[in-house]
Amino acid sequence: MDSMDSAPPARFHRSFWTANATELLERGAYYSMASFVVIYLGRLGMGKYWPSTLNSLLWTLVYFLPILSGTIADHIGFRKSLLGAFVLLAAGYLLMGSPVWIGGAALADKATDHVTAPLWIGASVMVAILLIGMGGSVIKPCISGTVQKTAGKRATLAFSIFYMVINIGSLVGRGTAYVVRTHYTLVSIFGVAAVCSIAAFFTVLAMYRDPDKDLGQPPAKPKRSIGRILLDMFLVLRNARFTLFLLANSGFTFLYAQVYNVMPLYLEKVLEQKPPVDIYTMANPFTIVFFQLAITRLFGKLKPIVSIVVGTVIIGGSMSINLVPLIMNGGPRATVWNLLPLGSLFIVMTVALVAFGELFAQARTYEYIGALAPKGQEGLFLGYANLPMAIGALTGGPVGALIFNEIMCKNAVKQPDGLLALDTAHAAMGWGLLMGVGLVSAALMWLYNLWITKSPIPRPADG
């Protein structure tokens, strides 16, 4: 009874729980405004293409910069890095709302096709996006690094809690933003984001300690300088196998980006006057929270490449279901249960299916990259595992806007209520094109895997 084997496991350190509380607030901040960025910028007078392009830049910064910001955090410490990051985030969110709050700009009821915003508004938004992108890129390596360092022998449990907190933060942020913006105005979502960031700053200031200090260990010395990171990037991208994998896998992340680009535009310009995009996109974190364990248990033994291909097929298929409302009586604006348009219901279903695709593909991507990396360079290659997300985000905004405006909305007729009546053939072509991206990406991934399994494994690069 008194043996060490029967002793209860050690509790997680305080920094573990503080890091998770901080992550919840940061995710709440980000997702309180993420679903409405393209709509807000459109109503601010940024035209047809700038909203998606700027939103694309924001996501790219968040997923690409951790390659650099993680090393900076190692040099100056996680606590100082987090404090600085939340100052950047709060400033960025406030600056996003400043054209309305300070500059007196008025939000239009619907976005216009032409750029009407003055240059100073565009400059303010650009600086705000840079601040949010830089701040957000620091959070990821600091929080995940804290979880890893304080997990001890319970890494699986620790990261399960961490992943659950991310999705809870996403739900709380979207829900809070919905309540606030429906009682006030759309721009107040950036107020919610700023308040969450300020709360996170004081949480770190009052409670967070660098994990090495919390564990009573000497601070770990950073392994790489910024210069070394840039050199390593060339080393990684010089590997043809890994570069081809990034390109093949970016099709998945390109489609994921449409949850925050094409779908908000489709909802607001085609389906509803004031769509609750934040509520509709809750289908993503809800699906992950409720089905993550079941998918892992039922399909966790699939080979990583098979799981990635299945996830990519699912996300491609999720786009195709939006063809159904186009051919049904009443079209996509036909009301379902007197609650919402049929097209909106299918958008919600699309977002949920995208989450299923994530559950199959995203987690297994890290496992596949680890196996793909040359022996002795696994850690180096895994450090660049977010590059497909950055590539997908970088292309997803402008290309998604192009597909929506020039294909889906071609020959569309503006109705008296300001919404567009789509030409069925062109709308179907747009959704079919998005589906095709997923199916082609899945096929390329499968062919790529066949190629590398038949090719000899290259020797690790010297140095």
Buried (B, 14 or more C-beta within 10 A) or exposed (E): EEEEEEEEEEEBBBBBBBBBBBBBBBBBBBBBBBBBBBBBBBBBBBBBBBBBBBBBBBBBBBBBBBBBBBBBBBEEBBBBBBBBBBBBBBBBBBBBBBBBBEEEBEBEEBBBEEBEBEEEBBEBBBBBBBBBBBBBBBBBBBBBBBBEBBBBEBEEEBBBBBBBBBBBBBBBBBBBBBEBBBEEEBBBBBBBBBBBBBBBBEBBEEBBBBBBBBEEEEEEEBEBEEEEBEEBBEBBEEBEBBEBBBBBBBBBBBBBBBBBBBBBBBBBBBBBEEBBBBBBBBBBBBBBBEBBEEBEEEBEEBEBBBBBBBBBBBBBBBBBBBBBBBEEEEBBBEEBEEEBBBBBBBBBBBBBBBBBBBBBBBBBBBBBBBEBBBEEBBEBBBBBBBBBBBBBBBBBBBBBBBBBBEBBBBEBEEEEEEBBBBBBEBBBBBBBEBBBBBBBBBBBBBEBBEEBEEEEEEEEEEE
